[in-house]
């Protein structure tokens, strides 16, 4: 067979792709063969399809996900701006992870001093939102901005509330104390530890706090409270002070 068609093997070599990849792209609707022999099932492509096939290979070598590759084929290169933004966010997240790993390698696992404190119930204004583990920092910052917009600059420390069970999607909240607030932060006995350093490294101290509770036979009742003592606008990340607290079952 010719008529300007190339069998799948020759087309694959021309485009530096494998036959398996071409079949997969066909299944996804990215690059269908120009003709399929009804008797043998052999697939044939036109030489002009090589441009799209080579573009698919190029974009995949740049780690562009296949759904976005399809959007590029139908809508143009502007789609790649969103892909780049997501890659940049992922790179920033990985850099933060590396910084936390470096801290553990340099200082070891944190062992902060843990104390038991009894907190009184407090009336607060709460701003809540849903997030995933990947966007928890951005959503928390958004909650802070919305809270300040609603109540004005805080006169005391803001408090973040985070569930102990980080499911694929969960709710976080930020609270500001106010005498006539519509919400209440429950009182009771809390285990408390202090974290010094970037907010994205707070899980290191949170891990140590929860480990302490387990070692001492306490049952955390959540959520994990983060009391933000420092102003991040005027304090460098390495100097940020955050008190972590977790409510425990009241002793008998």
C-alpha positions as CSV (number, residue, x, y, z in Angstrom):
1,X,0.0,0.0,0.0
2,X,1.3,3.5,-0.8
3,X,-1.1,6.3,-2.0
4,X,1.0,8.7,0.2
5,X,0.4,6.6,3.3
6,X,3.2,5.3,5.6
7,X,2.7,2.1,7.7
8,X,2.9,2.6,11.4
9,X,6.4,1.2,11.8
10,X,7.9,3.6,9.2
11,X,5.9,6.5,10.5
12,X,7.1,5.7,14.0
13,X,10.8,5.8,12.9
14,X,10.2,9.0,11.0
15,X,8.7,10.7,14.2
16,X,11.2,9.1,16.7
17,X,8.3,7.5,18.5
18,X,7.5,3.9,19.2
19,X,4.6,1.9,17.7
20,X,3.2,1.5,21.2
21,X,3.3,5.3,21.8
22,X,1.4,5.9,18.5
23,X,-1.2,3.4,19.4
24,X,-1.6,5.0,22.8
25,X,-1.9,8.5,21.3
26,X,-4.6,7.1,19.0
27,X,-6.5,5.6,21.9
28,X,-6.4,9.1,23.6
29,X,-7.6,10.8,20.5
30,X,-4.4,12.8,20.1
31,X,-3.2,11.4,16.8
32,X,-5.5,9.1,14.9
33,X,-4.1,7.2,11.9
34,X,-5.2,8.5,8.5
35,X,-6.4,5.0,7.5
36,X,-6.9,1.7,9.1
37,X,-7.1,-1.4,6.9
38,X,-10.5,-2.9,7.5
39,X,-9.2,-6.5,6.9
40,X,-5.8,-6.5,8.6
41,X,-6.3,-3.7,11.1
42,X,-3.0,-2.2,10.0
43,X,-2.6,1.5,10.7
44,X,-1.3,4.0,8.2
45,X,-0.4,7.7,8.5
46,X,0.1,10.5,6.1
47,X,3.6,12.2,6.0
48,X,1.9,15.5,6.9
49,X,0.9,14.0,10.3
50,X,4.6,13.9,11.2
51,X,4.5,17.5,12.4
52,X,1.9,16.8,15.0
53,X,3.6,13.5,16.0
54,X,6.9,15.3,16.5
55,X,5.2,18.0,18.5
56,X,3.7,15.5,20.8
57,X,7.1,13.9,21.3
58,X,8.7,17.3,22.0
59,X,6.1,18.3,24.5
60,X,6.3,15.0,26.3
61,X,10.1,15.4,26.5
62,X,9.3,18.7,28.3
63,X,7.0,16.9,30.8
64,X,3.9,18.5,29.4
65,X,1.0,16.2,30.5
66,X,-0.9,14.5,27.7
67,X,-4.2,16.3,28.3
68,X,-2.4,19.6,27.8
69,X,-0.7,18.2,24.7
70,X,-4.1,17.7,23.3
71,X,-5.1,21.2,24.1
72,X,-1.9,22.5,22.4
73,X,-2.8,20.5,19.2
74,X,-6.2,22.0,19.1
75,X,-5.7,25.5,20.6
76,X,-2.1,26.5,20.1
77,X,0.9,27.2,22.2
78,X,-0.8,29.7,24.6
79,X,-1.9,26.7,26.6
80,X,1.7,26.1,27.7
81,X,1.6,29.3,29.9
82,X,-0.6,27.4,32.4
83,X,1.6,24.4,32.2
84,X,4.7,26.5,32.9
85,X,3.0,28.2,35.9
86,X,2.1,24.8,37.4
87,X,5.7,23.5,36.8
88,X,7.0,26.7,38.5
89,X,4.8,26.1,41.5
90,X,5.9,22.5,41.7
91,X,9.6,23.6,41.5
92,X,9.0,26.0,44.4
93,X,7.3,23.3,46.4
94,X,10.3,20.9,45.8
95,X,12.7,23.6,46.9
96,X,10.8,24.1,50.1
97,X,10.9,20.3,50.6
98,X,14.7,20.3,50.0
99,X,15.1,23.1,52.5
100,X,13.2,21.0,55.1
101,X,15.3,18.0,54.4
102,X,18.5,20.0,54.7
103,X,17.3,21.2,58.1
104,X,16.7,17.6,59.2
105,X,20.1,16.5,57.9
106,X,21.9,19.5,59.6
107,X,20.0,19.6,62.9
108,X,18.3,16.2,63.2
109,X,14.6,15.6,63.8
110,X,13.3,18.5,66.0
111,X,12.8,17.9,69.7
112,X,11.2,21.0,71.0
113,X,10.3,21.5,74.6
114,X,6.7,20.5,75.1
115,X,4.5,21.9,77.9
116,X,0.9,21.3,79.0
117,X,-1.2,24.5,79.1
118,X,-4.8,25.0,80.0
119,X,-6.5,27.3,77.5
120,X,-9.8,29.1,78.2
121,X,-12.5,29.0,75.5
122,X,-12.3,32.1,73.3
123,X,-14.7,33.8,71.0
124,X,-13.3,34.3,67.5
125,X,-14.1,35.2,63.9
126,X,-13.3,32.2,61.7
127,X,-12.6,32.2,57.9
128,X,-12.7,28.7,56.4
129,X,-11.8,27.2,53.0
130,X,-11.2,23.8,51.4
131,X,-7.8,22.8,50.1
132,X,-5.5,19.9,49.2
133,X,-2.1,19.0,50.7
134,X,-0.5,20.7,47.7
135,X,-2.2,24.1,48.1
136,X,-2.6,24.3,51.8
137,X,-0.1,27.2,52.1
138,X,-1.8,29.3,49.4
139,X,-5.3,28.6,50.8
140,X,-4.2,29.5,54.4
141,X,-2.7,32.8,53.1
142,X,-6.0,33.5,51.3
143,X,-7.9,32.9,54.6
144,X,-5.6,35.3,56.4
145,X,-6.2,38.0,53.7
146,X,-10.0,37.5,53.9
147,X,-10.0,37.6,57.7
148,X,-8.0,40.9,57.8
149,X,-10.3,42.3,55.1
150,X,-13.4,41.4,57.2
151,X,-12.1,42.4,60.7
152,X,-9.3,44.9,60.0
153,X,-5.6,44.5,61.2
154,X,-5.5,42.0,64.0
155,X,-4.9,43.3,67.5
156,X,-3.6,39.9,68.7
157,X,-2.2,36.7,67.2
158,X,-4.0,34.9,64.4
159,X,-4.6,31.2,64.8
160,X,-4.6,28.6,62.0
161,X,-6.6,25.4,62.5
162,X,-5.6,22.3,60.6
163,X,-7.1,18.8,60.8
164,X,-4.9,15.9,61.9
165,X,-6.2,13.7,59.1
166,X,-5.1,15.3,55.8
167,X,-7.4,13.6,53.4
168,X,-7.2,14.4,49.7
169,X,-9.4,17.4,50.3
170,X,-10.0,19.0,53.7
171,X,-10.9,22.3,55.4
172,X,-8.6,24.8,57.0
173,X,-9.5,27.9,59.0
174,X,-7.9,31.0,60.4
175,X,-9.2,32.7,63.5
176,X,-8.9,36.1,65.1
177,X,-10.0,36.6,68.7
178,X,-12.8,39.2,69.3
179,X,-15.2,39.6,72.2
180,X,-18.3,39.3,70.1
181,X,-17.0,36.7,67.6
182,X,-19.6,34.2,66.3
183,X,-17.3,31.2,66.7
184,X,-15.6,29.6,69.7
185,X,-12.2,28.1,70.1
186,X,-12.7,25.4,72.7
187,X,-10.7,25.5,75.9
188,X,-9.0,22.6,77.7
189,X,-5.6,21.1,78.2
190,X,-3.2,21.5,75.2
191,X,0.2,20.2,74.5
192,X,2.3,23.2,73.3
193,X,5.6,23.5,71.4
194,X,7.3,26.5,69.7
195,X,8.5,26.4,66.1
196,X,11.1,28.9,64.9
197,X,11.6,29.1,61.1
198,X,9.7,29.2,57.8
199,X,6.0,28.3,57.9
200,X,6.5,25.5,55.4
201,X,8.7,23.8,57.9
202,X,6.1,23.8,60.7
203,X,5.2,20.1,59.9
204,X,8.6,19.2,61.4
205,X,7.7,20.6,64.8
206,X,4.1,19.4,64.4
207,X,5.5,15.8,63.9
208,X,7.5,16.2,67.1
209,X,4.5,17.5,69.1
210,X,2.3,14.6,68.0
211,X,5.1,12.1,68.7
212,X,5.5,13.6,72.2
213,X,1.7,13.1,72.8
214,X,2.0,9.5,71.7
215,X,5.0,8.8,73.8
216,X,3.3,10.2,76.9
217,X,0.0,8.3,76.4
218,X,-2.1,11.4,75.4
219,X,-4.8,11.2,72.8
220,X,-4.9,14.3,70.5
221,X,-8.4,15.6,69.9
222,X,-7.4,18.1,67.1
223,X,-7.3,20.3,65.3
224,X,-3.7,21.3,65.3
225,X,-3.5,25.0,66.2
226,X,-0.8,27.3,64.8
227,X,-0.6,30.6,66.7
228,X,1.3,33.1,64.6
229,X,3.4,35.3,66.9
230,X,5.6,37.0,64.3
231,X,4.6,39.4,61.5
232,X,5.9,37.8,58.3
233,X,5.9,41.2,56.6
234,X,8.7,42.4,58.9
235,X,10.3,39.1,60.1
236,X,12.6,37.0,57.9
237,X,11.4,33.4,57.4
238,X,14.1,31.9,59.6
239,X,13.0,34.1,62.5
240,X,9.3,33.4,62.4
241,X,7.9,32.2,65.7
242,X,4.8,30.0,65.8
243,X,3.3,28.3,68.8
244,X,1.8,24.9,68.0
245,X,-0.9,23.5,70.2
246,X,-3.0,20.3,70.2
247,X,-5.9,19.7,72.5
248,X,-5.7,16.6,74.5
249,X,-8.3,14.5,76.2
250,X,-8.9,16.0,79.6
251,X,-7.3,13.9,82.4
252,X,-9.7,12.0,84.6
